[in-house]
């Protein structure tokens, strides 16, 4: 027999629609910071939420960080071949 009450605990500030909006904001602009995401999210919500709430929701959605696109390392020789336009064989 379980003693846990149904619907016990604190209710979530986010509804399913809010979670979809948060995911859309994050996926559209991959390099936005957490304060920028929070301020944009608070424009969509009736009750503003804190940075920590957004951070926890992103963690629950398995969105941890965005990796920046790496720049390709181009050696001097390859740069010379590409930019000169001449065949250097």
C-alpha angles and dihedrals in degrees: 000000000000121000095194111116120231112255092007120159135041118324117241118255089216125075123199091265091053090051090053091050091050092050091048092051092050096045095047094053108030097181100051118126125236095255090052091049090048094051092048091047092050090057088060097044129076092215115041118234133207131250090255092056092052090046092052092047091051090049091050089051089052092245106136109156143333119243115221119237109260120234115237117247108234117189121221091252094053092044090052091051093048098044099039093054090211127120106251101186 
